[in-house]
Amino acid sequence: MDAFTAGLLQRIKATETDLTRARETGDDFLVEVEQAALDDLHRLAAEHGVEVGAAGA
């Protein structure tokens, strides 16, 4: 696995964790921010052929 793929998967996992935390605390604005970030990361992964299943998504 190259550094780009590893970094991207790490960012996806961290963003998923942050999204879960935002949902648990009821922070609707942060949920929207984290969901948008996660969507962008998934798009980036798809554009580069990175399989995100390994990141737990």
C-alpha positions as CSV (number, residue, x, y, z in Angstrom):
1,M,0.0,0.0,0.0
2,D,1.4,3.4,-1.0
3,A,1.6,6.4,1.3
4,F,-1.3,8.2,-0.6
5,T,-3.6,5.2,-0.1
6,A,-2.6,4.7,3.5
7,G,-3.1,8.4,4.3
8,L,-6.4,8.5,2.6
9,L,-7.8,5.5,4.4
10,Q,-6.5,6.9,7.7
11,R,-8.3,10.2,7.0
12,I,-11.5,8.4,6.2
13,K,-11.3,6.4,9.4
14,A,-10.7,9.5,11.5
15,T,-13.5,11.4,9.8
16,E,-15.9,8.5,10.4
17,T,-14.9,8.6,14.1
18,D,-15.5,12.3,14.2
19,L,-18.8,12.0,12.5
20,T,-19.9,9.3,15.0
21,R,-18.9,11.6,17.9
22,A,-20.8,14.5,16.4
23,R,-23.9,12.4,16.1
24,E,-23.6,11.1,19.6
25,T,-23.3,14.7,21.1
26,G,-26.1,16.0,19.0
27,D,-24.0,18.6,17.2
28,D,-26.0,18.9,14.0
29,F,-23.7,21.5,12.4
30,L,-20.6,19.3,13.0
31,V,-22.5,16.3,11.6
32,E,-23.0,18.2,8.4
33,V,-19.4,19.3,8.2
34,E,-18.0,15.8,8.9
35,Q,-20.5,14.2,6.5
36,A,-19.4,16.6,3.8
37,A,-15.7,15.9,4.5
38,L,-16.4,12.1,4.4
39,D,-18.3,12.4,1.1
40,D,-15.3,14.3,-0.3
41,L,-12.8,11.7,0.9
42,H,-15.0,8.9,-0.6
43,R,-15.1,10.7,-3.9
44,L,-11.3,11.2,-3.9
45,A,-10.9,7.5,-3.1
46,A,-13.1,6.5,-6.0
47,E,-11.3,8.8,-8.4
48,H,-8.0,7.1,-7.5
49,G,-9.3,3.5,-7.4
50,V,-8.8,3.2,-3.6
51,E,-11.0,0.5,-2.0
52,V,-12.5,2.1,1.2
53,G,-13.9,-1.1,2.6
54,A,-10.6,-1.6,4.5
55,A,-11.3,1.7,6.3
56,G,-14.5,0.4,7.8
57,A,-16.8,2.3,5.4
